Amino acid sequence: MDGAGKAVMPQSRLLKISSSRATTLHQRMLNLQKGTPVWKIERVRILKKRPVINELIVLPKKLFPDLDRLDESLPNTLYDFYQNQFGIFIHQARETLSAVEAEPRDCKNIRVERGFPLLEIRRIAYNVSGDPVELRTSRVYTRGTAYQITLR
């Protein structure tokens, strides 16, 4: 929401899609085995021409084959995309919010100083079987805005 309480949807700018191996955090959050291949999607979310969210999305490669070939068509909102392109229906998500300090990647992507206070939102999205399929970490510049979400 903007400072007046009006709901606004940030737009996305894709920075890159890369391939990696699951870290200890990814293994724990997504129930993956050590060394499991994953996709990393790095995006910046923009609100009123200002970058406000530094976003990192981690997905198991086996569930999202050839995701890197679709990067030009990656939409602003991803859950319909997951369903239409890969047959992955997001049934629910769990978020954990915490206060963090800006790190170098945040400084570069959302133009804040190192140590600036940010809101970190860590979301795990689950398919209809209850399996975790997405780990999303959003680091949010909240000055003049508020975070509000309705998941359906």
LINPE-V979802 format. One record per pair of residues at least 6 apart in sequence whose C-alpha atoms are under 7 Angstrom apart, sorted by the first residue. I is the first residue (numbers start at 1). J is the second residue. D is the distance in whole Angstrom. If there is no record, write none. Layout:
{{I | J | D} {I | J | D}}
This chain:
{{1 | 7 | 4} {1 | 8 | 6} {1 | 145 | 5} {1 | 146 | 5} {1 | 147 | 6} {1 | 148 | 7} {2 | 8 | 7} {2 | 144 | 6} {2 | 145 | 5} {2 | 146 | 6} {3 | 144 | 5} {3 | 145 | 5} {10 | 45 | 6} {10 | 46 | 5} {10 | 47 | 5} {11 | 45 | 5} {11 | 46 | 5} {11 | 47 | 7} {11 | 76 | 6} {12 | 43 | 6} {12 | 44 | 6} {12 | 45 | 4} {12 | 46 | 6} {12 | 76 | 5} {13 | 43 | 6} {13 | 44 | 5} {13 | 45 | 6} {14 | 42 | 6} {14 | 43 | 5} {14 | 44 | 7} {15 | 42 | 5} {15 | 43 | 5} {16 | 41 | 6} {16 | 42 | 5} {17 | 39 | 7} {17 | 40 | 6} {17 | 41 | 5} {17 | 42 | 6} {17 | 68 | 6} {18 | 39 | 6} {18 | 40 | 5} {18 | 41 | 7} {19 | 38 | 6} {19 | 39 | 5} {19 | 40 | 6} {20 | 37 | 6} {20 | 38 | 5} {20 | 39 | 6} {21 | 35 | 5} {21 | 36 | 5} {21 | 37 | 5} {21 | 38 | 6} {22 | 34 | 7} {22 | 35 | 6} {22 | 36 | 5} {22 | 37 | 6} {22 | 38 | 6} {26 | 32 | 7} {27 | 33 | 6} {27 | 34 | 7} {30 | 132 | 5} {30 | 133 | 6} {30 | 135 | 7} {37 | 60 | 6} {37 | 61 | 6} {38 | 58 | 6} {38 | 59 | 5} {38 | 60 | 4} {38 | 61 | 5} {39 | 58 | 6} {39 | 59 | 5} {39 | 60 | 6} {39 | 61 | 6} {40 | 56 | 7} {40 | 57 | 6} {40 | 58 | 5} {40 | 59 | 7} {41 | 56 | 6} {41 | 57 | 5} {41 | 58 | 7} {42 | 55 | 6} {42 | 56 | 5} {42 | 57 | 7} {43 | 54 | 6} {43 | 55 | 5} {43 | 56 | 7} {44 | 51 | 6} {44 | 53 | 6} {44 | 54 | 5} {44 | 55 | 6} {44 | 109 | 7} {45 | 51 | 6} {45 | 52 | 6} {45 | 53 | 5} {45 | 54 | 7} {46 | 52 | 6} {46 | 53 | 7} {51 | 110 | 5} {52 | 110 | 6} {52 | 140 | 6} {52 | 141 | 5} {53 | 110 | 7} {53 | 138 | 6} {53 | 139 | 5} {53 | 140 | 4} {53 | 141 | 6} {54 | 106 | 6} {54 | 109 | 6} {54 | 110 | 6} {54 | 138 | 6} {54 | 139 | 5} {54 | 140 | 7} {55 | 137 | 6} {55 | 138 | 4} {55 | 139 | 6} {56 | 136 | 6} {56 | 137 | 5} {56 | 138 | 7} {57 | 134 | 7} {57 | 135 | 6} {57 | 136 | 4} {57 | 137 | 6} {58 | 134 | 6} {58 | 135 | 5} {58 | 136 | 6} {59 | 133 | 6} {59 | 134 | 5} {59 | 135 | 7} {60 | 133 | 7} {64 | 86 | 6} {79 | 90 | 6} {82 | 88 | 5} {82 | 89 | 7} {83 | 89 | 5} {88 | 127 | 7} {89 | 127 | 6} {89 | 128 | 7} {90 | 125 | 6} {90 | 126 | 6} {90 | 127 | 5} {90 | 128 | 7} {91 | 126 | 6} {91 | 127 | 5} {91 | 128 | 5} {92 | 125 | 6} {92 | 126 | 5} {93 | 123 | 6} {93 | 124 | 6} {93 | 125 | 4} {93 | 126 | 6} {94 | 123 | 6} {94 | 124 | 5} {94 | 125 | 7} {95 | 121 | 6} {95 | 122 | 5} {95 | 123 | 4} {95 | 124 | 7} {96 | 121 | 6} {96 | 122 | 5} {96 | 123 | 7} {97 | 119 | 7} {97 | 120 | 6} {97 | 121 | 5} {97 | 122 | 6} {98 | 119 | 6} {98 | 120 | 5} {98 | 121 | 7} {99 | 117 | 7} {99 | 118 | 6} {99 | 119 | 5} {99 | 120 | 6} {100 | 117 | 6} {100 | 118 | 5} {100 | 119 | 6} {100 | 120 | 6} {101 | 115 | 4} {101 | 116 | 5} {101 | 117 | 5} {101 | 118 | 6} {102 | 113 | 7} {102 | 114 | 5} {102 | 115 | 5} {102 | 116 | 5} {102 | 117 | 6} {102 | 118 | 6} {103 | 114 | 6} {103 | 115 | 7} {104 | 114 | 6} {106 | 112 | 7} {107 | 113 | 6} {107 | 114 | 6} {118 | 139 | 6} {118 | 140 | 5} {118 | 141 | 5} {118 | 142 | 7} {119 | 139 | 6} {119 | 140 | 5} {119 | 141 | 7} {120 | 137 | 7} {120 | 138 | 6} {120 | 139 | 4} {120 | 140 | 6} {121 | 137 | 6} {121 | 138 | 5} {121 | 139 | 6} {122 | 136 | 6} {122 | 137 | 5} {122 | 138 | 6} {123 | 135 | 6} {123 | 136 | 5} {123 | 137 | 6} {124 | 132 | 6} {124 | 134 | 6} {124 | 135 | 5} {124 | 136 | 6} {125 | 132 | 6} {125 | 133 | 6} {125 | 134 | 5} {125 | 135 | 7} {126 | 132 | 4} {126 | 133 | 6} {127 | 133 | 7}}
